[in-house]
C-alpha cells in the first residue's frame, strides 16, 4: 500500500512539474510575443527611423525638383527632432525661435500662403532659457481652434520682450474666431466650463503646463472677443543665470 501511495505521489509530482513547466513556457511565449510587438512598434516610432525615412523622401522630392515639398519635409524633420529629443528640457529662446520658424513654414505650406505671421524676437532675449516647447500649445491652439472655419485671412502675431524688472513677456495673438469675453475672464480666474469646447480645453492644458513649470511666479492673461481675436499674454521670471543682460 505504501508503495502504491509512493507511486501515486511520484506521478502526481511529475504531472505537477509538467504543468508548471507548461505554464512557464506559455508565459515565456506570451512574453516573447509581447516583446516582439513592442519591438515592431518601436521600430515604427524610432526617431532615427523617422528621420531616415523623411530624408529618403526629401531626396526623392529634390530629384523630382519638388522644392516646396522638400522644404516642408525638412521643416517637419526639424520639428520632430526638436520635440522628441529631451522633450522636458530647458532651452534658449533662440532654439524655440527656430522651432517656431519651421512650424510656421509648415503651416504656410499647408494653407498655401493663405496666412500672415508677424514674429518679433529681439536679440536681447535669444539667450534666455525657458522650458522647451513653451510656445507650442498656445500657437498650435491658434491653428487647430482659432483659425478653424474663419473666412478672413488668418493673422498670427508673436512677440517676446524682456522687461527691466526681470520678467519675460510673451504675446501671442490671432484674429481667429475667439470666444465670449466672459469665458476668457473666467479662464483668467481658473474657472473652466465643461462645455466640451476644444478651444477652451486646449488653452486650459496650456495654462496648466505654464503653471506646472513656473507656479505662482507665472502670470497669464487671456483677452478675447468672439469672431474677432484671442490674445494671450504670458509673463515668467528670468534669473540672472538665464539672461545675458
JOURDA-V433016 format. One record per run of one state. SS is the DSSP state (a for helix, b for strand, c for the rest). FROM is the first residue (numbers start at 0). TO is the last residue. Records with the same first field share a line. If there is no record, write none. Layout:
SS: FROM-TO ; FROM-TO
This chain:
c: 0-0 ; 45-45 ; 63-65 ; 84-88 ; 110-113 ; 121-121 ; 125-127 ; 131-134 ; 146-152 ; 162-165 ; 174-179 ; 188-196 ; 217-217 ; 225-227 ; 237-238 ; 242-244
a: 1-44 ; 46-62 ; 66-83 ; 92-109 ; 122-124 ; 135-145 ; 180-187 ; 197-216 ; 239-241
b: 89-91 ; 114-120 ; 128-130 ; 153-161 ; 166-173 ; 218-224 ; 228-236
